[in-house]
Amino acid sequence: MRFHLFGPRTEAHIRRSLEYLEEANLAWVEHQAAAEHHAALAKMYSERIARIEAEIKNAHPLRSMVPRQPPEDPRDEIERPKAESVVVYPSRTTR
């Protein structure tokens, strides 16, 4: 006697299972590509951080050697407003 796993609609179920398998394989490939992309970005930003830190370290002694001139007129200094630390979004009822 033969055992039927999916019952009388065997071909339809197998076809659907093959579709699910293809979707899963496609999703896996897409996620692998995204993971490689994110790994490359992480490496790029790591190198960028190291480069910027090195530039700051190399520029720091030069900056301390150059004396800063006080402004001749206090109005020459541009006073910038302090940035808000909390962003306030409008409520949904006002949209």
Helices and strands as residue ranges (DSSP letters): G 7-9, H 10-65, G 74-76, G 92-94
